[in-house]
Amino acid sequence: MHILIVVAYIGLGIVQLVAFMQGLDVWLGFGGVASIAIFVVAVSLGPIGSMAIAIIGFMGATKGWGWEWWQAGLLCFPFVALSFATMGIFGVAAMIKR
């Protein structure tokens, strides 16, 4: 089970990288090598760089690939969706417990 989660996490990261590259291409016209270099710099910036990667990846998925906003949101901000789902599940469980 843990291996499956790790593989899914790596796959999500690769798709996010491609969306980031598409976002830089749509927004600034950068090619592959420049996009990867900017990605490496952004990753080294920590949380600020991660947020920039997510925002640019969101733009790449919506404007470059033509995805709906909610699909791009699930791709680029998956832990927000997971946290809302977790809150909902625990909220329903707390209501049932009463």
Stockholm file with secondary structure:
# STOCKHOLM 1.0

chainA/1-98         MHILIVVAYIGLGIVQLVAFMQGLDVWLGFGGVASIAIFVVAVSLGPIGSMAIAIIGFMGATKGWGWEWWQAGLLCFPFVALSFATMGIFGVAAMIKR
#=GR chainA/1-98 SS CHHHHHHHHHHHHHHHHHHHHHHHHHHHCCCHHHHHHHHHHHHHTTHHHHHHHHHHHHHIIIIISCCCHHHHHHHHCHHHHHHHHHHHHHHHHHHHHC
#=GC SS_cons        CHHHHHHHHHHHHHHHHHHHHHHHHHHHCCCHHHHHHHHHHHHHTTHHHHHHHHHHHHHIIIIISCCCHHHHHHHHCHHHHHHHHHHHHHHHHHHHHC
//
